[in-house]
Amino acid sequence: MDVRRRGWAINIVAALLVVGAGAIVGLTVFTVMRTNADVALRRNLVSGLALRVQWAVRDIRDARLRVRMVATRPFLADQLAAARRHEGAALGRVEHGLRAFLAMRLSALALYTNAGTLYAHAGAFMAHPVVDMPLRGELGTTLLWNEGRGFVLRVALPVDRRRAVVGWVVGDAPLPTLGRLLLGARALRSAANIGLCGPAGTRMACFPNTFDPSQAFARMARRRAGAPLPISYALAGHTGFIVTRNYLGHQVAAAYRPVANTGLGMVLTMDTAALYAPVYREFTVVLPLIVAVLAVALLVLRWQLAPLVADLVASERSAHEAHERLKDTESYVQAVVNSVDEGIATISETGIVETFNPAMARLFGYAPEEVIGHNVSLLMPEPHRSHHDDYLRHYRDTGEARVIGTGRELTGRRHDGSEFPIDLRVSEFYLGDKRRFIGTARDATGRKEAERRMEYVATHDTLTDLPGRALIQTRIDQLIRRAERSGQLFAVMFVDLDHFKDVNDSLGHDLGDRFLRLVARRLQEALRAEDMVGRLGGDEFVVLTAALVTPLDAALIADKLLRALSAPYLLEGHTLYCSASIGAALYPQDGRDVDTLLRHSDTAMYQAKRSGRGLYRCYDEAVNATSGDEVRLASGLHKALSAGELVLYYRPVRAVGDRTVVAVETALKWRHPEQGLLDGDDFLGIAEEAGLAVSLIEWVLRQVGSEIARWRDRSLKTAPVYIRLGSRPFRDARLQESFAALLTRGDGYLGSVGVEIREEDVMDDPQDALEALSCWRRHGVDVMLGDYGAGYSSLPYLKALAFRTVRLDASLTVDNSADTESIEGLTAIIATLHALGIAVVASHVATPEQYEAMRRWGCDRYVGDLAGPLMRADGCAMCLGEQDAPASGRGLGDGRPLAGPL
């Protein structure tokens, strides 16, 4: 009877397997059919949309070309140029000519003078368009639509005569192809739709489509239910395919693509329900066939499986007999147990050891015969040894156990009485009707030692063996709790080495690491036993000074640390000097929690660095407020770069003598939304600290490149434009590449842009500055030294750096005319610079008297209010030789036509 049940079970399982295989085949067929439909739809939608976008672009460009043909007629240019002298007959000829041009598939034309006055017109312009969409890539071009006229392209183009703009032509060109493209529903399947939209602020405007042929969506959202509509991807300039929901909430497959560079986007969609309907119809035909095949397979399986089931039952009987024979082979099992390295013991229900393998004997130091027959509590230390029988009795009565069935770390007791940690796992089994326990154990001493080492590594700095961040925070938390009880003060000091990067760069990281270990040792030796020093990383250390009586105690300890750290370091024949900046936050006045104390000590350290380095500063809330203002300014600079709040000014540099403009300096300002117009001195230092200086200079470079191009378009003789750099931008390789990209263009920019670097930024690291200078000159960028004479550099360095131009510091040129000693020193400096072949620029020359003094002293150039005040690009163009800017260029910067009655 048991064999028969097993046979039926095997038959049922086999049948289920066949049915499952059939279901998988059916699902696979359906998936393949649906995938093929998806692939075909995607290919058709993408290629169909590409073709329609090509038609639309061709229709728009053809319409613009027809208006351009009118604008380039010499007859119209001559008539507009003579418009003031004769009006009657000439006006009639012009209007007759405009009507003739309407035959070029134009619905309306208008001719305007350069002053924006309507001169002549023909045809009827579209009035009251429902959608009015300026095209981004075509200046003066607007796409219009209303229900009566359909799609019309309005184009405004200048009329040139002898390279001068004498007026404007505005024309309306119907776009029948675009209308048929969007509204010709017969060209598409019934479930398909094509749409054309353009940006309207944060929303979008859409033209009529096959879903709504008589309605245009003047303003609609780009998202639905939080997800972007397909057309929003096209408006962002992307081309692709997506399955999503359209603006009506229907699930569709959509191809999207921008319409060239016009700012418009087009999308071609198809309802997925209509797409998959044929697939479902075909699958209903395939499904009965699959069911029939499964039925035949089940019959064949039943016919073939019966003999196999009989053989399987016989094999199972033989296997059972072999298993029974194996149970009697205890010697085999014992050999296996004795050969493993893990300690194994079996224990009776009452706790008596029955087997004890050699590995367990080695682990506890007992011979097997010394343990077998005794209570297992022999291997346990107190108090577990005395209570072990109670544990077993409780388990037999309640079934509750803390050890059985789980792995735990416990303490074992060896034969010699020593205790050690073990990893123990106890499980139970039954032999006949008797319960037994089997325990496996291994020595956990190595693992515990590794864990202790890992914990030490996690809480200590591996380089200096000082406590790390986690241990520092724990110690501060302990000091806070103790101070709450005792009322004592303690200080958190943030220690940062000054110019440690120079040590690393000059000696290498290996010696730099050894230097940090020396610093750690000095900090430890300078502190009291109850104090603690830890390392956060790099050259940053934290000192915790406990049990202070007054804040003065913290100052004394900080001074002691500064003196210890400033002493010379002897390292492999090198004598090194490295000061430190220390910031302190006192508990409780500067913070009552760990994060606040660490943050305020860090802030105080930066206050020390800004005060000159090598100093100690306590946290000052007032100074921190100023730092907060700087942080807000730095945050605002991110927005200013993209919000158009930056403004670039220019100042001419003139030659002494003929006073011609020989160079131009730039000055960056910021139209702050709250603080008004800020000078560069108010925010450039903050930008450099925040890592934004390079981005600001790249913005200035793009503006300067654009202005130079405009000046050259006006045939102005341009002079080199100098951009002032800070220390970090001067050494930035990315910025050097940006300058090189501009100067190596094929339109002659080489020599048109230079940079100015302050003397103090060069002398901060002359060798590094020399390498940066070589890179700038290799890219063809001239470098001028600014603020020379402020007391930093020496003539040998100046000669080695080989500057061609030096601008004197303002302190050397302002109000020096009455100081004989200063005059003699200044003339000596200028003569020395001339001997080195260096041109000298005088700063802040504001009066004729100052100019005359600079001329006598031998200055070659001068800059200041007398040379010309700060001015925008148009004013600088006047200085470069522009006499009268053409009126036709005004008001056209936004790409729109002049105002008129249209």
HELIX and SHEET records of a PDB file:
HELIX    1   1 ASP A    2  ALA A   71  1                                  70    
HELIX    2   2 PRO A   74  ALA A   81  1                                   8    
HELIX    3   3 GLY A   88  PHE A  101  1                                  14    
HELIX    4   4 PRO A  176  LEU A  183  1                                   8    
HELIX    5   5 ALA A  185  ALA A  187  5                                   3    
HELIX    6   6 PRO A  230  LEU A  235  1                                   6    
HELIX    7   7 THR A  272  LYS A  327  1                                  56    
HELIX    8   8 GLU A  330  SER A  339  1                                  10    
HELIX    9   9 PRO A  358  PHE A  364  1                                   7    
HELIX   10  10 PRO A  368  VAL A  371  1                                   4    
HELIX   11  11 VAL A  376  LEU A  379  5                                   4    
HELIX   12  12 HIS A  384  THR A  398  1                                  15    
HELIX   13  13 THR A  445  THR A  459  1                                  15    
HELIX   14  14 ARG A  469  SER A  486  1                                  18    
HELIX   15  15 PHE A  500  LEU A  507  1                                   8    
HELIX   16  16 HIS A  509  ALA A  526  1                                  18    
HELIX   17  17 PRO A  551  SER A  566  1                                  16    
HELIX   18  18 VAL A  594  ARG A  610  1                                  17    
HELIX   19  19 GLU A  621  ALA A  643  1                                  23    
HELIX   20  20 GLY A  680  ASP A  682  5                                   3    
HELIX   21  21 LEU A  684  GLU A  689  1                                   6    
HELIX   22  22 ALA A  693  ASP A  713  1                                  21    
HELIX   23  23 SER A  727  PHE A  730  1                                   4    
HELIX   24  24 ALA A  733  LEU A  743  1                                  11    
HELIX   25  25 GLU A  759  MET A  763  1                                   5    
HELIX   26  26 PRO A  766  ARG A  778  1                                  13    
HELIX   27  27 LEU A  795  LEU A  801  1                                   7    
HELIX   28  28 ALA A  810  THR A  813  1                                   4    
HELIX   29  29 THR A  820  ALA A  835  1                                  16    
HELIX   30  30 PRO A  848  TRP A  857  1                                  10    
HELIX   31  31 ALA A  873  CYS A  879  1                                   7    
HELIX   32  32 ALA A  887  GLY A  889  5                                   3    
SHEET    1   A 6 LEU A 118  GLY A 123  0                                        
SHEET    2   A 6 ALA A 108  THR A 113 -1                                        
SHEET    3   A 6 VAL A 165  PRO A 174 -1                                        
SHEET    4   A 6 GLY A 150  ASP A 160 -1                                        
SHEET    5   A 6 THR A 141  ASN A 146 -1                                        
SHEET    6   A 6 VAL A 131  PRO A 134 -1                                        
SHEET    1   B 6 PHE A 217  MET A 220  0                                        
SHEET    2   B 6 ARG A 203  CYS A 206 -1                                        
SHEET    3   B 6 ALA A 192  ALA A 200 -1                                        
SHEET    4   B 6 GLY A 265  ASP A 271 -1                                        
SHEET    5   B 6 GLN A 251  PRO A 258 -1                                        
SHEET    6   B 6 GLY A 240  ARG A 245 -1                                        
SHEET    1   C 2 ARG A 223  ARG A 224  0                                        
SHEET    2   C 2 ALA A 227  PRO A 228 -1                                        
SHEET    1   D 5 VAL A 353  PHE A 356  0                                        
SHEET    2   D 5 GLY A 343  SER A 348 -1                                        
SHEET    3   D 5 LYS A 434  ASP A 443 -1                                        
SHEET    4   D 5 GLU A 419  LEU A 431 -1                                        
SHEET    5   D 5 GLY A 407  ARG A 413 -1                                        
SHEET    1   E 5 MET A 532  GLY A 537  0                                        
SHEET    2   E 5 GLU A 540  LEU A 548 -1                                        
SHEET    3   E 5 LEU A 489  LEU A 497 -1                                        
SHEET    4   E 5 ALA A 580  TYR A 587 -1                                        
SHEET    5   E 5 TYR A 616  CYS A 618  1                                        
SHEET    1   F 2 TYR A 569  LEU A 571  0                                        
SHEET    2   F 2 HIS A 574  LEU A 576 -1                                        
SHEET    1   G 9 GLY A 676  LEU A 678  0                                        
SHEET    2   G 9 VAL A 661  HIS A 672 -1                                        
SHEET    3   G 9 LEU A 646  ALA A 655 -1                                        
SHEET    4   G 9 ARG A 861  TYR A 862 -1                                        
SHEET    5   G 9 ALA A 839  ALA A 842  1                                        
SHEET    6   G 9 THR A 805  LEU A 808  1                                        
SHEET    7   G 9 ASP A 782  TYR A 788  1                                        
SHEET    8   G 9 VAL A 753  ARG A 758  1                                        
SHEET    9   G 9 VAL A 721  LEU A 725  1                                        
END                                                                             
